[in-house]
């Protein structure tokens, strides 16, 4: 479970949150965010997938979710000292 989900700030995710796409594994870190005039959340994310020719993307908040186990399977951080699942 991602501990960076920001319900109290009016944003779905904080900067540095680990997220993925709702339809497919796309482990990413939130680098920035903005809101449109309609209130839609736009996130600048950097992909942490092992193979990804397009590292930087702008994504609508509605297609993102906290990182899941399937995404960890293809994440560059998995099993390294930067893997938050190993902290403790």
Buried (B, 14 or more C-beta within 10 A) or exposed (E): EBEBBBEEEEBBBBBEBBBBBEEEBBBBBBEEBEEEEEEEBEBBBEBBBEEBEEEEBEBEBEEBBBBBEEBBEBBBBBEEEEBEEEEE
